[in-house]
Amino acid sequence: METLIQNLVEKVGLDAATADKVGQFIQEHLSDIPGWIAQSGIADKLPGGLGDMLGNALGGDKPGS
């Protein structure tokens, strides 16, 4: 979790308090996130089947699959 927060601060530019809140949110909704990614269509925009690999790695299913 500390690495996630550090990356959010360094790479995204969030302040530490906001990064901590994001980290907590991710922990609380970890099982929901793959479905959100699949439903958003983001995975379909990734090149070369990366979206399918991401969804499979995270345990999400595409709607209608």
C-alpha positions as CSV (number, residue, x, y, z in Angstrom):
1,M,0.0,0.0,0.0
2,E,2.9,2.4,0.8
3,T,4.3,1.8,-2.7
4,L,0.9,2.7,-4.3
5,I,0.6,5.9,-2.2
6,Q,4.2,6.8,-3.0
7,N,3.6,6.3,-6.8
8,L,0.4,8.3,-6.7
9,V,2.4,11.2,-5.0
10,E,5.4,11.0,-7.3
11,K,3.9,10.0,-10.7
12,V,0.4,11.4,-10.5
13,G,1.2,14.5,-8.4
14,L,-1.4,13.9,-5.7
15,D,-0.7,15.2,-2.2
16,A,-0.1,12.5,0.4
17,A,-3.5,12.8,2.1
18,T,-5.3,12.5,-1.2
19,A,-3.1,9.6,-2.3
20,D,-3.9,7.8,1.0
21,K,-7.6,8.3,0.4
22,V,-7.3,6.8,-3.1
23,G,-5.3,3.9,-1.8
24,Q,-8.0,3.2,0.8
25,F,-10.7,3.4,-1.8
26,I,-8.8,1.0,-4.0
27,Q,-8.5,-1.5,-1.1
28,E,-12.2,-1.2,-0.3
29,H,-13.3,-1.8,-3.9
30,L,-10.6,-4.1,-5.2
31,S,-13.0,-6.7,-6.3
32,D,-15.2,-4.2,-8.1
33,I,-12.5,-2.5,-10.1
34,P,-12.1,-5.2,-12.8
35,G,-15.8,-5.0,-13.6
36,W,-15.7,-1.2,-13.7
37,I,-12.8,-1.4,-16.2
38,A,-14.7,-3.9,-18.4
39,Q,-17.9,-1.8,-18.3
40,S,-16.0,1.4,-19.1
41,G,-14.7,0.2,-22.5
42,I,-11.2,1.2,-21.6
43,A,-9.9,-2.3,-22.0
44,D,-11.3,-2.4,-25.6
45,K,-9.1,0.6,-26.5
46,L,-5.8,-1.0,-25.5
47,P,-3.8,-2.4,-28.4
48,G,-3.1,-6.1,-29.2
49,G,-5.4,-7.8,-26.8
50,L,-4.0,-6.1,-23.7
51,G,-7.5,-5.3,-22.6
52,D,-8.4,-8.9,-22.5
53,M,-5.2,-9.8,-20.7
54,L,-5.8,-7.0,-18.2
55,G,-9.4,-8.1,-17.5
56,N,-8.3,-11.7,-17.1
57,A,-5.5,-10.8,-14.8
58,L,-7.8,-8.7,-12.6
59,G,-10.5,-11.3,-12.7
60,G,-13.1,-9.2,-14.5
61,D,-15.4,-10.4,-17.3
62,K,-16.5,-8.3,-20.2
63,P,-20.2,-7.7,-20.3
64,G,-21.9,-10.2,-22.5
65,S,-19.1,-12.7,-22.2
